[in-house]
Amino acid sequence: MISEKYKVFPSAGIQIRRTGTIDFNSLYKKMRSWLEDNNYTFVEKEHTVKDKPKGKEIVLKWEATRDIDSYARFVITTNFFFENLAKEGNAMKGFAKITFWADVMLDYRKQWQKNRISKFLFFLYNNYIIKRKIIGVYDTKLNAEATEFYNLTKDILGVIKE
């Protein structure tokens, strides 16, 4: 059943894990530039830095959105977790875990959520009338874009492709 949030990536997201040297400036600039070049609106929901005994710990949470039409919005959520970071030249050395989620938000303007009848019509509309469009168009396009974003991040970090 298709609801308001249609998951393109698995519920747990897809991850990149890496231990080694990380160039934060390059990572941040290139990822943000990709989002802007692909017409996503970028919001940094969290940015925390903590000093720990083994090094710095940094947590970032990004949400990038792009309205596709008056009914569907693409959302790419990216969580960054860095730990045991120590300065090494212009970069940092430590552990990185970056998790990506990709979702299509349907009826993001909440036009179909006003009462029980409109919610029922919303259900019918998504699951019978435009189901092929959701799966064939929205899912396919967002999957390609989010995978490109994921692969860009892997390339910046120097992760060997699988």
N, C-alpha and C positions, 0 to 999 in steps of 0.2 A: 504494500500500500504506500502510495506516495503522499507525504505530508508536506508541511510548510518548508522543512529543511530536507533537501534531497542530497544525500551523501555521495560524492563522487569518489573520494578516497575512503579507505576503510575507517571504521569508527576510531581505531587506535592511531590513525594517521600513518604516514610513512616517515622513516627516520634516517638521518645521517649521523653516524657516530665516528669521531676521529680523535685520536690523541696525537699531538704534535704541535707544530708552529701554526699559528692562526694570525693572519693579517686582518685585524678588525676593520680598519679604515677601508680597505679594498672590499671586504665582504659586505659591509654596510652600504657603501656607495654603489657597488655594482648591483646588489639586490634591489635597493631602492630605485635605482635608475631603470631596471627592468620593469618594475611595477609602474613607474611613471610612463615609460615608453609604451606600455600596453594599456594605458588609460585606466589604471586602478587608482582609487583614492586610498591613501596610506594613513593609518593611525597606529601610533605606538602606544599600546594599552598599558604596558609596564616596562620599566627600566630600573632594575635594582642592582647595586654593586655592594658586595659585602667583603670585608677582609676576614679571611679564615686563616687558621694556623698553617695550612699547606699552600696558601695562595688565595688570590681573589676568586670570588664566585659572582658571576654575572647572569642575570635572568632578564630576557627580553620577550615581550609578547607583541606581535604585530597582527593587525587585521587589515587586509586590503580588499576593497569592494569595487565592483564595476556593475552599473546598471546596464542590462542587456536590452530590455524593453520595459514597458510599464508593468510587467508582471514578474519578471525574473531578474535576480541579482546574483552575480558570481561573488563568492567569498573565499579568499585564500587566507587561512590563519597559519601563522608560523610562530612557534615557540622555540626560543634559544636557551640553552642551559650550558654554561661554561663553568668549569671548576678547576681548582689547583693551577690557576694561571700565574705565571711569573713572566716578567718582562724579559724579552730577548731581542735586542736591537730595536727595530721599529715595530716589532710584532710581539705576540704573547705565545707562550708555550703552555699547553695544558690539554684538558679534555673538553670536547665539544659534543653536544647532542642537540640536533635541530630536528624538530618534528613539524610536519606539514599536514594540513587538512584542507580539503577543497569541497565546498558545498554550493548548491544552487538554492537560494532562498526564493521560494515561490510566494506570490502575493505579499511582497515585502512592504507594500503600502497599506496592508491590512484592509483592503476593500471587501474581502470575502469573510471577514472574521467578526462581523457586527452582531449576528444572532444565529440561532440554531439552523434556520433555513438556509442562510447564506453559507454557513460552514458545511452543510450537507451538499450544497451546490458546488462548493469548493472541492470537496471530496470527489464528486462525480466528474467535475471538469478535469482535475489532475489525473484521475485513474482511468478515465474512459475517453474523454474528448482530446486532450493534448498529451496523453501518455507517450505516444511515439515521438512527439517533439521534445519532450523532456529527456527521454532516453537517447534519441537519435541526434538531436541538435545540441541542447544545453549540456548534457553529460559529456558528449564527445568533444565539444569545444573546450569546456573547462578542464577536462582530463588532459587534453593536449597542452593547454597553457600552464596548468599547475605542474605537469611533468617537465615542461621546459624550464620552469622556475626552479624546480627541484634539481634538475641536471646542471643548471647554471651554478647553483650553490655547491654542488659536488665538485664541479670544475674549479671554482674559486678556492675551495678548501684543498684541492689536489687529491680527492678521494678517487681511487681506482674504480672505473666503471665495471659493473657486474656483467 
